[in-house]
C-alpha cells in the first residue's frame, strides 16, 4: 500500500533546512487512498507525529448536525458561560478590562420583533462601593444594559435575569461583553481611598439561552455568503453542495480551492462532503457553485443569472437612490462582451429544487478568474458584496471598486425549525397576503353594507 503523507523541508544550503518552507507529498495508489491521506492532512491541528512521514490507515470525523459549526449557537438550548469559554472571573479595580463571550447565529433564523434572549447572571461584588457602581453589558460593542450594584454591604446575586430583544443580534458572529465600573466610597482628603474591596465576580454557571425560531430567509443575499458561506454551510461539512468547474484548467481548479478555503475559514469546519466536478449538473437537489470563464458557462445557466452574460443582454444602471436605501435602475439592452477588467459574482434561485441556490463566480478567462478568486478573500471586497450581483474592477487593487446590485427575483429558503404552512406562506408571499387581506376586508364591508341595506328596506316596508 503506497499511501503516505510526507513533509520535506527545502534546503537553504548544505546540511541546513529551511524551517519555513516545505514540500508536502500526499499520495496513494488510487483516488480513495489519496482522499484518505488528504483528509488526514487537512484535520491535523498539532505537531504529531514528529516524523517526516506517516501512513494513514483510517479517518473518522465526529458526526455533524444541520446548522452546527464552530461557535454556532443552537436556539432553545441553555448554555453556561463556561460552555461559551468564559470561566469564573473576578474583576478588580476602578475600570477593569472587560470579558466577553463569542458565539455565532445561523444567518437564516426568522427573527421576530417580540422574542427575547435570556441572560441569567450569577455574581458577587464587594462592600464599601459607591451605589452608582455598575456592570455594563454590551452586545457587539453597543451598550444595552447597566446593572446597578447599589448594596454598600456587598452582595451575592443569583439568577439576575436580563432579557435582550432578538432583533438586536446580527447574523453570524455576536459578542456579549461584561465591563464593570466600580467606584470607591467617599473619604476625606487626608484618608486613602480603599480599592482592594473593588471587585466583581462573574460566575461561570450563569446561563444564556436564545429562543426557538424557524429557519426561513429571503434570498439572494451575497452578504450572507461572505459572512460564513451560507447557504453552502447549512451543513458545516458542505453536504448537499456541488462545485461545478466549467473548465479543467489549473487556474479554475486553483480558484475553486480559494473559494473553498475562504468558506472553510469562516465556518471553522472543512468542507469534506462537498462534491466537485467538470460535468454540468442536469439535476441537483442541493446548492450549486459555478466557477469558470464567462464564455464557458452553459447558456441555460447564464440565462438564469441576474446579469445574463450572453451576447444579447440587459445591463442594470443605477439612476436614483431613495431615502429608504432603494435604488431605481435603468436597464440597457445591448450586444456586448464581458471585458477582461471585471469579475462577477452572482446568486440566484436553482432551477432544480425549490429553495436551493446557485452561486456563479466568473471572469473573462481562467487567468482573470483566479485573480478574481483571490480578490474575493479581501475584507474590503467581501464587505462590499451585497444583493444578488457584485461586479469587481480587477485593476482597482488595492483600492477595490465593487458595484453591488439587487435586481433579480426573490425567493425563500429554509430548513429546520417549527413553522406552519400558513406562516411560511405569509412570509414567502407577503405581497399576495396583503392583497388577500384587502379582498377579505372589501368582501366583509360589502356584505355588511348589503345586510344593513336589506334590514333597512324591510323596516321601511313594515312602517
N, C-alpha and C positions, 0 to 999 in steps of 0.2 A: 504494500500500500504506500504510494508516493504522495501522501497528504501531509503537508507541513506548513509551518509558519517560521520564517527566518528573518532576522534583522541583522544586517551587516553594516557597521559604521564605516563611512567613507574615509579613506586615508588622507591625512594632511601632508605627511611626509613619512619617511621610512620609520616603521615601528610606532608611529603616532597616529591615533584615530581621531576623527572629528566627532566630538560629543554631541553636536547639534544637528548633524545631517547623517541620514542612514538610507540604505537600500532595503526596502521591505519586500520580501518574496512571499506570496500567497499562492500555493499551488496544490494540485491534486490530479488524480488520474481521470476524473470525469467531473461533470458540472456539479453533482451533488457534493463531491468532496471539496471542490473549490468553494461552494456555498458554505459548507461547514467551517472551513478554515477562515473565510471572510467574516462570518458571523461571530466566530470566536474572537477574532482580532478586534472587531467593532465594539465588543462588550467589555474588553479588558480595561479596567479602570485603576489598577495599581500594578506596580512592577513585580509581578510574579508570573511565570518563573524568572529566575535571574540568569538563565542561559540564553544564548543567541538563537536557539532553535527549539521548537516543540512540535509534537504530533497530536493534533486534536482528534479525539475519538468519539466525543459526544457533546451535544449542545442542547441545553434546555433553558427556556425563558419562563419566568413566572406568568401565570395566567393574567391576561389583561381584560379589563371590562370597558364597556362603552362609556365614553366621557370620563376616562381616567387619564393619568399622566402626571408629570412632575408638579407637585404642589396643587393639584386640582382638588377643589372642594366639592364634595357631594352634597347637594341640597337635602335638608331634613335629616342630617346626621350631626350629632353633637360631638364637637372636638374640644379637647382640653388645650390650654395654651402650651402644655408640654408637648402634645402631639404636633402642634404647629411650631415647634422648635424654640419655644420661649420657656425656659425653666424659671423656677422661683428666683426672683431678683430683688435686691434691696437698693433703692436709690438713696444717695446721701448728698447733703449739701443744699445750697440755695437753689441752684438750677442745674440738676444733674443731666447727663446725656440721656436722651430718650431711648427706649427699647421698642421693638416692633415685631409684629407677626406679618408674614407674607404668604399669600395664597392666590390661586387663580380660579376664575369662574368661567364656565363654558360660554362662548360668545352667543350661543343661540337660546339662552334662557329667556323665556317670555316673562319679563319683569312687569308687574302690575303696580299701580300707584299706592295701593292700600296694603302692601305687605311689608313686613319688618323683620330684619335680622336681630337676634337677641345675643347680647354680650353680658354674661353673668360673671361679675368680678368678685374675687375674694382677696382682701388686702388688709394691711395693718399700717398705722402711722404713729409717729412719736408724740409725746406730750410736750406742752410748753411752746407750741407753734401758734402763730397768729391765725385768727379764724378766717382769714381770706387766702390761706394756703389752698392750692387746688391741684387736681390731677387733670391735665389736659388730654383729651382723646382726639386724635386726628385720623381722618380717612383720606389716604392719598395726598397728604400734605395740607388738607383743609380741616380747620378746627370744626368739630361737630358737637363737642360737649366739654364742659369743665365741671368736674365733680368737686364740690366744696368739702374741705377737710376742716370742719369747724368745731371739733371737740378738743378743747385745750388740754384735756386729760389724756389725749390719745385714744385710739380705738382699734378693735379688730372687727372688721365688717365682712360678713359672709353673704353672698348672693345679692350684691348690688346690681340690679338689672338695668341695662342700658339698651334701649331699642333704637335701631338705625333703619330709616326707610331704605328699601332695597334699590330705589332708583338712584341713590347716591353712589352705589357701587358701579364699577365700569367692567366691561367685558375684558377678560384676560387678567393681568396681574393687579392685585389690590394690596395695599399696605395699611394696617391699623397701627398707629404709633401711640405710645404712652409717655407723656412728658410732664412730670411733676414740677410745680413751682412752690417751694417751701420757704415760708417767711418766719424768722425767729421772733420770739416775744419781745415786747418793749423793754428797754433798760435805760438807766440814766447814762449820762455822758461818760462817767468815770467807771462804769461797770462794763466788763467784756460781754459781748453778745454770745450766748451759748449756741453752738451749731452742731454739737455731737448728737443732739436729740432730733435733728432734722433728718428724718428718714421716712421712706415709704416703701413698704414691701408688697410686691405683687406676687400672689401665689399661683403656681402653675396648674392647680386644679380648677382655676377659673375656666369657664366654658364659652364656646361660641357656636351658634347654630344658624344656618341660613335656611329660610323657609322653603318648603317644597314648591316647585313650579315646573311647568312643562317646557319641553324644548321645541320652540317654534320661532323662526326668524325669517324676516323678509330679505331676500337676496335679489340680485347680486350686490355684494359689498366687498370690494377688493381690500378694504381696510381690515376686515376680519381675517383674510388670508395672510396679510402681512403682520397681523397681530400674533397669531400662533398656528397658521397653516389651515385654518378652518375653511371649508368643511372636510378637508382631506385628513384631518387629525381627529375626526369624530371617534374613530378607533385610534388609539395612540400609536399603534404599530403600522398604520397605513392600510389596514384591512379594508377591502372593498374599493380600493383606488387603483386605477390603471394609468400608467405613464406611457403615452404613445409618442414615439420619436419618429418623425416622418422621413428622416434620412439617416442611414447607418454610417455617419462620419464621426471622427474623433471629436470635432467641435460640438456637435449636437449631444453626444454622449457626455462630454465634459459639462455642458450646460445642464443636462439632467442631474448630474451629481451636485452641481452648485445649488440647484433648486431643492433637491432632497436634503442636502446638508443644511441649508437655511431653515427648512421646516423642522428638521430634527433638533437643531439648536434652540429653536423657540419652544418646541413641545417637550424637550427633555427626554425623548424616547426614540430609539432607532426605528426607522420605517422598514422593518424586516419583512412585512407582509405585502408591501406594495408590488404590483405586477408591472413589468416593463417589457416593451416590445416595439417592433417596427411595423406590425400589421395593423391596418386600420380597423378600429372596433365597429363591427356592423351591429352589435348589440352588447351593451354592458350595463349591468344593474346598478353599478356604483358610480363613484365620481371619476372624472377623466381629466388628465393633464395632457395637453398637446404641445409639443416642442418641435420647431422646425422653421425653415425659411418660409417666407410668405408664399412663394410660388409652389412649394412642395406640399402645402396643406390641401387636402381634398376640397373641391369646390363646395360640396354639400355641407361640409362643416364650416367653411368660411361664410356661407350664406346665413348661418345661424348667429354669427357674431354681431355685436353692436356696430363695429366698423367692418364692413364687408370688403376684404382686401382682394377684390376682383378688378378686372379692367374697368367695368362699369359699376361705380359705387356711389354711395351717398355719404358725404362727409359733413359732420356737425361743426358749426362755428358758433361760439357763444356771442350773444348780442347784448343782452341786458341781464343784470343780476339784481334780484329784488331784496328787500329788507328781510325776507324770510329765507334768505340764502338759496333761493331758487333761480336757476339760470334759464333764460329764454334762448333757445338755439335756432339758428337758421341752418337748413340742410341744403348742401350743394350737390346736385347730381353731376358727376363728372367721369371722364375717362382719364385715368392717371395711374402711375406706378408708385409702389411703396419705396421710398428713397433709402439710400444707404445710411443716412444720418439719424434714422429713427428706429426705436424699438417699441413694440406694442404688447401690452398685457391686457387680456380681456376675460371677463367672466360672464357666463350666460347659462341658460337652462339646458340640460341634457335632453335630447330627443328620444332617448331610450327608456327613461324611467322618470316618473313624476317626482319632483322634489330633489332631483340629483343635479349636479353642477359640472360644467366643463370650464376649465381654465386654459386659455390659449396664450402661449408666450412665443412671440415671433419677431423676426427682423428680416432684413433684405437677404442675407446669406448666412450660412453656418458660422462664418467668422464673426459677423456682426452679432449673431445670436449669442455666441459665447461671451463677447464683450458686454452685451446687454444683461446676461445672467449674472455676471459679476457685479454689474451696476445695481441690480435689484437687491443685493445684500447690503447696500449702503443705507444707513439710517435716514439720511436726508431724502432718499428716493422712496424708501418704504413708507415713511410718514406722509408723503405727498400723494401716494396712490390711493384713490378712493373711487366709489361708484362702480361702474362696470367696464370702464375703458380708461387706460392710462397710456399716454404717449410720452416717451422719454427721448430727449435730444442726446444722442450718444456722443456728440462732440462738445458737450457743455461741461464735462468734468473739469475741475472739482465743484464748479458752481452749477449744480444739476438743474435742468429745466424740465419740469414734469407738468403735463397738461392732463387733468383728470376730468372725466365726463360721466354723466349718468343719463343714458339715452335709450337703453334697451327696456324690454318688458320685465316687470317684476314677477317674482314667484316666491312661494313659501316653502321652507324646508324644515323638517323636524323629525326627531326620532327619540322616543322615550318620554316618560312623564305622563301624568294623568290629565287628559283634556278631552272633553266631549266633542262629538262630531259637530254639534251646534256651535260651540265656541271656536273650533278650528275653522268652520265656515265663515264665522263673523270676522275673524282676524284675517283670513286669506281673501275674502270677498267683501271688504268693508264698504266699498262703493255701492255694490248691489244690495248690501244690507241696508244702507241708508235709503236707497230707492224703495226697498220693501217697506221700511218704516213709514215713509211718506205716503205710499199707496195705502197702507193699513189705516193711517190717520184720516186720509181722504175718504176711504170707504166707510169708516166709523162715523165721520162727520156727515156724509151724505145720508147714511142710514138713519142717524138720529134726527136729521132735518126732515126726512121723509116721514118718520113715525110721528114727529110733532105736528107736521102738516096734516096728516090723516086724523090725528087726535083733535086738532083744532077744527077741522072740517066737520067731523061728527058732532062736536059741541055746538057749532053754529046751526047745523040742521036741527038738532034737538031743541034749540032755543026758538 
